[in-house]
């Protein structure tokens, strides 16, 4: 049979296959697992340490370290988009004829055979009853098509033909979501930028590509502040940033973790921090507590300066500032280091890690040293992202909700009321209806119409 088909026909048949939809969705789901398990856009040594050289080569070949930008992953999304469009077009003509028929026709015999048919007798004038039923159907359902003989009348009405378009709205929403993902992958970026306090930059570094991208404006870090819990865990980072365009300051604002700055389609997130390597603190304020009388005193010391402690408790010298202070094999990061010489000549080394303000209490000495503040500059670590496809994704989610609501909670309903005059003031009535979904709801509607006609 395929021998008589042209190449375009075969291509069309391939893309309108439901099997293609299933296979593509399964492939996207399976490969997304790799994208979740395998670190994305990491450094080469991270993959080598975790997977070894052999598996790292496989990861590089298939771009599994940046899977959502890999050509084959984007190709799967394009195939799914084409598949959805072709399937929708293939079935649209049939659906369109159902929604917009040239002439609405109905088969009364088909309704007479339905199980949900309600029949009863009314002691009411035939013409009056027909008029009341027509008004009720017009109000509750829509336009009524009426066929009448001398002693019988058949009235047909329907609503919700357009709800069959709900599935196409869902298809459109999926296309928007996929388009958003494609646009974000092709034209978006995720970069990083470290700024010292007072420093200005107009480009972010893209780690995977080892390149920079111009932002179109400059960012200046005016100030950075970090607060710690007693355990040494950071409680809050805050960066004060100024946006500069064309050499002029546009505005200044603070950003924190989970409170980014969004400007001209670019998102600036607070992601990390550290002490600036370009400026090492040489002065700090220390609080020295005498545990014998529970009195404390503050001292401002420079690197290399020494002081005589009160109550003849010895001499303290501030020796240095270290970026990585080693304590029993553990890196406690930044710390001041000093020497305490007791009056008996005993020399004691003291380390004061900035992350652990109460660290010196473990020393069990007569004094406790605490770093209160210091003249120190930090750098702020910013994650800078741009995703021009995000609005397509938002629109897709809105359409998805609308389409699902129409598809699952609305339906095409058809009703038939048949009235037959049996005596001058007596008529038999039958009510039935069909729907493309929600048969239980249709039964309830037929009961409601019957009760309304009975006057209940």
C-alpha positions as CSV (number, residue, x, y, z in Angstrom):
1,X,0.0,0.0,0.0
2,X,2.9,2.4,0.8
3,X,4.2,1.9,-2.7
4,X,1.5,4.1,-4.1
5,X,2.2,6.9,-1.6
6,X,4.5,9.8,-2.4
7,X,7.3,10.9,-0.1
8,X,5.4,13.8,1.3
9,X,2.5,11.5,2.1
10,X,4.8,9.1,3.9
11,X,6.4,12.0,5.9
12,X,2.9,13.2,6.8
13,X,1.9,9.7,7.9
14,X,5.0,9.4,10.0
15,X,4.4,12.7,11.9
16,X,0.6,12.1,12.4
17,X,1.3,8.8,14.2
18,X,0.2,8.6,17.8
19,X,3.0,6.1,18.4
20,X,5.5,8.8,17.5
21,X,4.0,10.9,20.2
22,X,4.3,8.2,22.8
23,X,7.9,7.2,21.8
24,X,9.0,10.9,21.8
25,X,7.5,11.6,25.2
26,X,9.1,8.4,26.7
27,X,12.5,9.4,25.3
28,X,12.2,12.9,26.7
29,X,11.2,11.5,30.1
30,X,14.0,9.0,30.2
31,X,16.7,11.5,29.0
32,X,15.4,14.1,31.5
33,X,16.4,11.6,34.3
34,X,20.0,11.8,33.1
35,X,19.7,15.6,33.2
36,X,18.5,15.4,36.8
37,X,21.1,12.8,38.0
38,X,24.1,14.2,36.2
39,X,25.5,17.5,37.2
40,X,24.8,20.2,34.6
41,X,27.3,22.7,33.4
42,X,29.9,21.6,35.9
43,X,33.7,21.7,35.8
44,X,35.6,18.8,34.0
45,X,37.3,17.7,37.2
46,X,33.9,17.2,38.9
47,X,32.9,14.7,36.2
48,X,36.4,13.0,36.2
49,X,36.3,12.6,40.0
50,X,32.8,11.2,40.0
51,X,32.6,9.1,36.8
52,X,36.2,8.5,35.6
53,X,37.7,9.3,32.3
54,X,35.8,6.7,30.3
55,X,32.3,7.8,31.3
56,X,33.3,11.4,31.2
57,X,34.1,11.0,27.5
58,X,30.6,9.5,27.0
59,X,29.1,12.4,28.8
60,X,31.0,14.9,26.6
61,X,30.1,13.1,23.4
62,X,26.3,13.2,24.1
63,X,26.5,16.6,25.9
64,X,25.0,15.0,29.0
65,X,26.7,17.7,31.1
66,X,24.5,20.3,29.3
67,X,21.7,18.1,28.2
68,X,19.0,20.7,27.8
69,X,21.1,22.5,25.2
70,X,22.2,19.3,23.4
71,X,21.3,19.2,19.7
72,X,19.6,15.8,20.1
73,X,17.4,16.9,23.0
74,X,16.3,20.0,21.1
75,X,15.6,17.8,18.1
76,X,13.3,15.6,20.2
77,X,11.4,18.8,21.2
78,X,11.1,19.9,17.6
79,X,9.9,16.4,16.5
80,X,7.2,16.5,19.3
81,X,6.1,20.0,18.2
82,X,5.7,18.9,14.5
83,X,4.0,15.7,15.6
84,X,1.4,17.7,17.7
85,X,0.8,20.2,14.8
86,X,0.3,17.4,12.2
87,X,-1.9,15.3,14.5
88,X,-4.1,18.4,15.2
89,X,-4.4,19.3,11.5
90,X,-5.2,15.7,10.6
91,X,-8.2,15.5,12.9
92,X,-9.3,19.2,12.8
93,X,-11.4,18.9,9.6
94,X,-13.6,16.2,11.2
95,X,-14.0,18.2,14.4
96,X,-14.6,21.4,12.5
97,X,-17.6,19.8,10.6
98,X,-19.1,18.7,14.0
99,X,-18.7,22.2,15.5
100,X,-19.8,24.2,12.5
101,X,-22.2,22.1,10.5
102,X,-23.9,23.7,7.4
103,X,-27.2,22.6,8.8
104,X,-28.0,21.2,12.2
105,X,-29.9,18.0,11.9
106,X,-31.1,15.4,14.4
107,X,-32.5,11.9,14.4
108,X,-35.4,11.7,16.8
109,X,-35.5,7.9,16.7
110,X,-31.9,7.8,18.1
111,X,-33.1,9.8,21.1
112,X,-36.2,7.5,21.6
113,X,-33.9,4.6,22.1
114,X,-31.7,6.2,24.9
115,X,-31.7,4.7,28.4
116,X,-31.9,8.0,30.1
117,X,-35.3,8.9,28.6
118,X,-37.8,10.3,31.0
119,X,-41.5,9.9,30.2
120,X,-44.6,11.2,32.0
121,X,-48.1,12.6,31.4
122,X,-49.2,16.2,31.9
123,X,-52.8,17.4,32.4
124,X,-52.1,20.5,30.4
125,X,-53.2,22.0,27.1
126,X,-51.0,20.7,24.3
127,X,-50.1,24.1,22.7
128,X,-49.5,25.8,26.0
129,X,-47.3,22.9,27.2
130,X,-45.3,23.1,23.9
131,X,-44.7,26.8,24.3
132,X,-43.6,26.4,28.0
133,X,-41.2,23.6,27.1
134,X,-39.7,25.7,24.2
135,X,-39.1,28.7,26.5
136,X,-37.5,26.4,29.1
137,X,-35.2,24.8,26.5
138,X,-34.2,28.2,25.0
139,X,-33.4,29.6,28.4
140,X,-31.4,26.6,29.7
141,X,-29.9,25.2,26.6
142,X,-30.1,27.4,23.5
143,X,-31.8,27.8,20.2
144,X,-34.6,25.3,19.6
145,X,-35.3,23.4,16.4
146,X,-39.0,22.5,16.3
147,X,-40.8,19.9,14.2
148,X,-44.6,19.9,14.7
149,X,-47.6,17.8,13.4
150,X,-51.2,18.2,14.2
151,X,-51.0,16.4,17.6
152,X,-47.3,16.1,18.3
153,X,-44.2,18.3,18.5
154,X,-40.5,17.5,18.7
155,X,-38.1,20.1,20.0
156,X,-34.3,19.7,19.8
157,X,-31.7,22.0,21.3
158,X,-28.0,21.7,22.0
159,X,-25.1,23.5,23.6
160,X,-21.3,23.3,23.9
161,X,-20.4,22.2,20.3
162,X,-17.3,24.4,20.6
163,X,-16.1,22.5,23.7
164,X,-14.6,19.9,21.3
165,X,-11.9,22.5,20.6
166,X,-10.7,22.0,24.2
167,X,-8.2,19.4,23.1
168,X,-6.8,21.8,20.5
169,X,-6.3,24.4,23.2
170,X,-4.4,21.8,25.2
171,X,-2.3,21.0,22.1
172,X,-1.6,24.8,21.7
173,X,-0.5,25.0,25.3
174,X,1.9,22.2,24.9
175,X,3.3,23.8,21.8
176,X,3.8,27.1,23.7
177,X,5.6,25.3,26.5
178,X,7.9,23.5,24.1
179,X,8.5,26.7,22.1
180,X,9.4,28.4,25.4
181,X,11.9,25.7,26.2
182,X,13.4,25.9,22.7
183,X,13.7,29.7,22.7
184,X,15.2,29.7,26.2
185,X,17.7,27.1,25.2
186,X,18.8,28.8,22.0
187,X,18.7,32.5,23.1
188,X,18.9,32.4,26.9
189,X,21.9,32.0,29.1
190,X,23.0,31.4,32.7
191,X,26.2,33.2,33.7
192,X,28.0,34.1,36.9
193,X,29.6,37.3,38.1
194,X,31.8,38.0,41.1
195,X,31.9,41.6,42.2
196,X,34.1,43.2,44.9
197,X,32.5,46.0,46.9
198,X,32.8,49.1,44.7
199,X,33.5,47.1,41.6
200,X,31.5,47.5,38.3
201,X,31.1,45.0,35.5
202,X,28.9,44.8,32.3
203,X,29.4,41.1,31.4
204,X,28.7,37.7,32.9
205,X,30.9,34.6,32.6
206,X,29.2,31.5,31.0
207,X,31.0,28.6,32.6
208,X,30.1,25.9,30.0
209,X,31.2,27.9,27.0
210,X,34.1,29.6,28.8
211,X,33.0,32.9,27.3
212,X,31.4,36.1,28.5
213,X,28.0,37.7,27.5
214,X,27.4,41.4,27.5
215,X,24.4,42.4,29.6
216,X,23.6,45.7,27.9
217,X,24.1,47.6,31.2
218,X,26.6,47.7,34.1
219,X,26.2,46.4,37.6
220,X,28.1,48.0,40.6
221,X,28.3,46.4,44.0
222,X,28.0,49.2,46.5
223,X,27.9,47.0,49.6
224,X,27.7,43.4,50.7
225,X,26.7,42.2,54.1
226,X,26.4,38.7,55.5
227,X,25.0,37.7,58.9
228,X,25.7,34.3,60.6
229,X,24.0,32.1,63.1
230,X,26.0,31.1,66.2
231,X,26.7,27.8,64.5
232,X,28.6,29.7,61.8
233,X,25.9,29.0,59.1
234,X,25.1,32.1,57.1
235,X,21.8,33.6,58.1
236,X,21.4,36.1,55.3
237,X,23.4,37.5,52.3
238,X,22.5,41.0,51.1
239,X,24.0,42.9,48.1
240,X,23.4,46.5,47.4
241,X,23.6,46.9,43.6
242,X,23.4,49.9,41.3
243,X,22.4,49.6,37.7
244,X,24.3,51.9,35.3
245,X,23.2,52.6,31.8
246,X,24.9,55.0,29.3
247,X,27.2,56.2,32.1
248,X,24.3,57.2,34.4
249,X,23.0,55.5,37.5
250,X,19.5,54.2,36.9
251,X,18.6,52.9,40.3
252,X,20.0,51.2,43.4
253,X,18.4,48.2,45.1
254,X,19.2,45.4,47.5
255,X,19.0,41.7,46.6
256,X,19.0,38.6,48.8
257,X,18.7,34.9,48.4
258,X,15.3,34.2,46.8
259,X,14.7,37.9,46.2
260,X,16.4,38.6,42.9
261,X,16.6,41.7,40.7
262,X,14.7,41.5,37.4
263,X,15.7,44.1,34.8
264,X,15.1,44.1,31.0
265,X,14.5,40.4,30.9
266,X,17.6,39.6,32.9
267,X,17.4,38.0,36.4
268,X,20.2,38.7,38.9
269,X,20.3,36.3,41.8
270,X,22.3,36.3,45.1
271,X,24.1,33.0,44.9
272,X,27.4,33.1,46.9
273,X,29.9,35.4,48.5
274,X,33.5,35.4,49.7
275,X,36.2,37.7,51.0
276,X,37.8,39.8,48.4
277,X,41.3,38.6,47.4
278,X,42.2,42.1,46.4
279,X,42.0,43.5,49.9
280,X,43.0,41.7,53.1
281,X,41.8,43.2,56.4
282,X,44.6,44.5,58.6
283,X,42.4,46.0,61.4
284,X,39.7,44.5,63.5
285,X,37.8,45.1,66.7
286,X,38.1,42.3,69.3
287,X,36.1,41.8,72.5
288,X,38.2,40.2,75.3
289,X,36.2,38.6,78.1
290,X,37.8,38.1,81.5
291,X,36.0,34.9,82.8
292,X,37.2,35.5,86.4
293,X,35.1,38.7,86.8
294,X,32.9,38.4,83.7
295,X,34.0,41.7,82.4
296,X,34.8,42.4,78.7
297,X,36.7,45.1,76.9
298,X,37.0,46.0,73.3
299,X,40.3,46.6,71.5
300,X,41.1,47.8,68.0
301,X,44.2,46.0,66.7
302,X,46.2,46.0,63.6
303,X,48.1,43.0,62.2
304,X,51.4,42.8,64.1
305,X,50.2,44.9,67.1
306,X,50.3,43.6,70.6
307,X,48.5,44.7,73.8
308,X,48.9,44.1,77.6
309,X,45.8,42.4,78.9
310,X,44.2,43.7,82.1
311,X,44.7,42.1,85.5
312,X,48.2,40.9,84.4
313,X,46.6,38.1,82.2
314,X,49.4,38.2,79.6
315,X,50.2,39.8,76.3
316,X,48.2,39.3,73.2
317,X,49.7,39.8,69.7
318,X,47.6,39.8,66.5
319,X,49.8,37.9,64.1
320,X,47.9,37.5,60.8
321,X,44.7,37.0,58.8
322,X,44.3,33.6,57.1
323,X,41.9,32.8,54.3
324,X,42.0,29.1,55.2
325,X,42.4,28.3,58.9
326,X,43.2,24.7,59.6
327,X,41.8,23.2,62.8
328,X,42.4,19.5,63.3
329,X,42.4,18.9,59.6
330,X,39.2,20.9,58.9
331,X,39.2,24.1,56.9
332,X,37.3,26.7,59.0
333,X,37.9,29.3,56.2
334,X,38.7,32.9,57.1
335,X,40.2,33.6,60.6
336,X,42.4,35.9,62.6
337,X,45.4,34.2,64.2
338,X,47.2,35.6,67.3
339,X,49.6,34.6,70.1
340,X,48.8,34.8,73.9
341,X,51.9,35.0,76.1
342,X,50.9,34.2,79.7
343,X,52.8,35.8,82.7
344,X,54.4,32.5,83.4
345,X,56.0,32.5,79.9
346,X,53.6,29.9,78.4
347,X,52.8,30.7,74.8
348,X,49.4,29.8,73.4
349,X,48.2,30.1,69.7
350,X,44.7,31.4,69.3
351,X,42.6,31.1,66.1
352,X,39.4,33.1,65.7
353,X,37.4,31.9,62.7
354,X,34.9,34.4,61.4
355,X,32.2,31.8,60.8
356,X,32.2,30.7,64.4
357,X,32.1,33.8,66.7
358,X,32.1,31.7,70.0
359,X,34.9,29.4,68.8
360,X,37.4,30.6,71.4
361,X,35.2,29.4,74.3
362,X,36.4,25.9,73.6
363,X,39.9,26.9,74.6
364,X,38.9,26.7,78.3
365,X,41.2,29.6,79.2
366,X,40.7,32.6,81.6
367,X,40.0,34.8,78.6
368,X,37.7,34.6,75.6
369,X,38.5,36.4,72.4
370,X,35.7,37.4,69.9
371,X,35.9,39.2,66.6
372,X,33.3,41.9,66.8
373,X,33.9,43.7,63.5
374,X,36.6,44.3,61.0
375,X,37.5,46.5,58.1
376,X,36.9,43.9,55.4
377,X,35.6,43.8,51.8
378,X,33.7,41.0,50.4
379,X,32.8,39.9,46.9
380,X,29.3,39.1,46.0
381,X,28.6,36.0,43.8
382,X,25.8,36.7,41.4
383,X,24.0,34.3,39.1
384,X,22.7,36.1,36.0
385,X,20.2,34.4,33.8
386,X,18.1,35.3,30.8
387,X,15.2,33.2,29.5
388,X,13.3,35.0,26.6
389,X,11.0,31.9,26.4
390,X,9.6,32.3,29.9
391,X,6.5,34.3,28.7
392,X,5.7,31.5,26.2
393,X,5.9,29.1,29.1
394,X,3.5,31.3,31.2
395,X,1.1,31.6,28.3
396,X,1.3,27.8,27.9
397,X,0.4,27.1,31.5
398,X,-2.6,29.5,31.3
399,X,-3.8,27.8,28.1
400,X,-3.2,24.4,29.6
401,X,-5.4,25.2,32.6
402,X,-8.1,26.7,30.3
403,X,-7.9,23.7,27.9
404,X,-8.1,21.1,30.7
405,X,-11.1,22.9,32.2
406,X,-12.9,22.9,28.9
407,X,-11.9,19.3,28.0
408,X,-12.7,17.7,31.4
409,X,-15.5,19.9,32.8
410,X,-17.5,21.0,29.8
411,X,-19.2,19.0,27.1
412,X,-21.3,19.0,24.0
413,X,-24.9,18.3,25.1
414,X,-28.0,17.6,22.9
415,X,-31.6,17.4,24.2
416,X,-34.8,16.3,22.7
417,X,-38.3,16.9,24.1
418,X,-41.2,15.1,22.4
419,X,-44.8,16.0,23.3
420,X,-47.8,13.9,22.0
421,X,-51.4,15.0,22.6
422,X,-53.5,12.0,23.8
423,X,-56.6,13.9,24.9
424,X,-57.8,17.5,24.8
425,X,-56.1,18.4,28.1
426,X,-53.6,15.5,28.4
427,X,-50.2,15.0,26.8
428,X,-47.4,12.5,27.0
429,X,-43.9,14.0,27.3
430,X,-40.6,12.3,26.9
431,X,-37.2,13.9,27.5
432,X,-33.8,12.5,26.6
433,X,-30.3,13.7,25.8
434,X,-26.8,12.8,24.8
435,X,-23.3,14.1,25.7
436,X,-19.8,13.4,24.6
437,X,-18.7,13.1,28.3
438,X,-20.3,13.1,31.7
439,X,-23.3,10.8,31.2
440,X,-24.2,11.0,35.0
441,X,-24.4,14.8,34.7
442,X,-26.7,14.5,31.7
443,X,-29.0,12.2,33.7
444,X,-29.2,14.8,36.4
445,X,-30.0,17.6,33.9
446,X,-32.8,15.5,32.3
447,X,-34.3,14.9,35.8
448,X,-34.0,18.7,36.5
449,X,-35.8,19.6,33.2
450,X,-38.5,17.0,33.9
451,X,-39.1,18.4,37.4
452,X,-39.2,22.0,36.0
453,X,-41.9,21.0,33.5
454,X,-43.9,19.2,36.2
455,X,-43.7,22.3,38.3
456,X,-41.7,20.8,41.1
